[in-house]
Amino acid sequence: MTDPQSRTAGKNATTGRKAGDGGGDGDGHGKQSGEKRGGPGCGHVGDGDREGRSGEGDEGRWDDGLIARRAVEPSELAGDDDGSPPGDERHASVGGPYTAPLRGRLDALRELVGLSRTRLEDRALAEAGRVLDEAAARQQLSARHTVVAIAGATGSGKSTLFNALAGVPISETGLRRPTTSAPISLSWSEGAAGLLDRLAIPPRLRRRPLAGGSGDEALQGLVLVDLPDHDSAMKVHREQVDRVLKLVDAVIWVVDPEKYADAALHERYLRPLAGHAEITFVVLNQIDRLPGDAADQVLDDLRRLLDEDGMAVGEHGEPGATVLALSALTGEGVGELRELLGRLVQEKTAAARRVSADIDAAADRLKPMYVANGRPGLSERARDDFTARLANAVGATAVGEEAERRWRRNAGRACGTPWLRLWRWYGRVRMPGGSLPQPEQPAEEELTARQRVEQAVRTVADDAAHGLPAPWAQAVREAAVRGADGLPAELDDLAAELGTPSGRLPRPAWWPAAVLVQAGMTLLQIFGGLWLVGQIIGVLEPGLLPPVLVMLAGIIGGPLVEWACAAAARGPARRYGQDAERRLRDAAAACGRAKVLDPVAAELLRYREVREQYGAVSFRR
């Protein structure tokens, strides 16, 4: 039903979309991913996922990139006046850009699509992309014209109404069904060729009003399109109706007293297009067949059905759908419809209203993808719990305790009595296997630590994704899983590096004095023993008490010095263990932050950005 030239013109009028990541190649299909699949390593923060889509190319194409965004200037979309003479059926010049509020919503929708392409499926964004394309295409065409489609069911009399508005029989009427097999256009002024090319209406089906119809000043700029029956038995007719209804600026639904409540009309068209009420006319035709006040009763019931469909009815000056009754056959009420159409055409706002309604519909369809329940994000409690789990998995507490014991053992060796140390050494030698090195960590403990890391990652990802829409919750979990790849191995390296501090242990200032005092106590014991032995063999003068007192002083003083050193070493040993535990905790926390928390935070930041853009799109001015 569409000739090649018409399709070519329609495609040229429609802006394209190119997918690229930070910039495409010459064909607009290049990709460069800024996302690191393995996640950033410990010790530095990852770049996050900064994927976006951007496009460059022909005039009017929109760029949806995340980094290199550029706003499409109105002059780019407006184009230049081609200087065509009034009688030339070439494309008329653009009447100007959309209003600032509508332009802002289009820009926000463009940003939203660009930020979401790597997170949502293409089919979820298809309708939003179509709205952007059609909005840009409509802006490039004549703003002086308003395209209004007449749609209805079989036998509703839409072709009769089409002829009544034209003033002459243009569209075929009769008992044979379907009567209208292809869209027929009627233009009251020149310069609508581009709009008709976009609708794929061939030149042979384009008409002009006769018998003075073109002299109706109020309808100058009106392009009326008679559509096939929306309930036609032929599938091609229904497809033509669906295609054209997405492109016209306004629509007149013609219903008759018998099928005004048809479920196919309400469920397939009126209910999904409830948000387009301001550009919708619902006309009850054939009222000449209704006796008395039956027309008013049917009209009231029709308004009730429209209200159930969610379509606002414009009454008492309020915006909404226009509902009226007429008879296309007798002409009753046709003049009122003609006056309303003239007012719509002269306002020249139907195209912008259609685009705004399309944005509303796209925003409603995207709402489950962007609106979260509650306030999702990473709380301080979740972060602290994650770092605590990593510290537990890496054994930071055990490392601190081992460092404290090591410091105290070192103090005991330096300040303890030599006889007690000799006895302990003897006991270790006599104990079977006491001198053999102990295994560092059983395989079961390593497996348990790995499971603890995985559990910590799952927990923090679930906390961050709580309340998010499904696509963004999945993106947060995937970012956490990618970042956690290799995290257990890096934590093992940290534990091996920081778990057993190498080098000489630090000693407090009192340590050398305690060592000298302990050595003095040992010398007293030796001196007293030698003094006593000398008395026994007769070398020295007898006198048992002095050497015994000297020996007793050394024997009692040695343990007392060791006990005092142990008591004094508790504080430094505890601080040394705490420092070792803190170093390992901080290292594990930094590794977990770089590998998991930062990518998760980047996804949440991206969601907040798209949520702000969605708010700008869905805000109805």
Helices and strands as residue ranges (DSSP letters): H 4-13, H 74-78, H 100-116, H 122-139, E 146-152, H 158-166, E 184-187, H 193-198, G 203-205, E 206-207, G 213-215, G 217-219, E 222-226, H 235-245, E 250-255, H 263-265, I 266-270, G 274-279, E 280-284, G 287-289, H 294-308, E 322-325, H 334-347, H 350-370, H 380-394, H 396-415, H 418-430, H 443-465, H 470-484, H 487-498, H 511-536, H 545-592, I 593-597, H 598-618
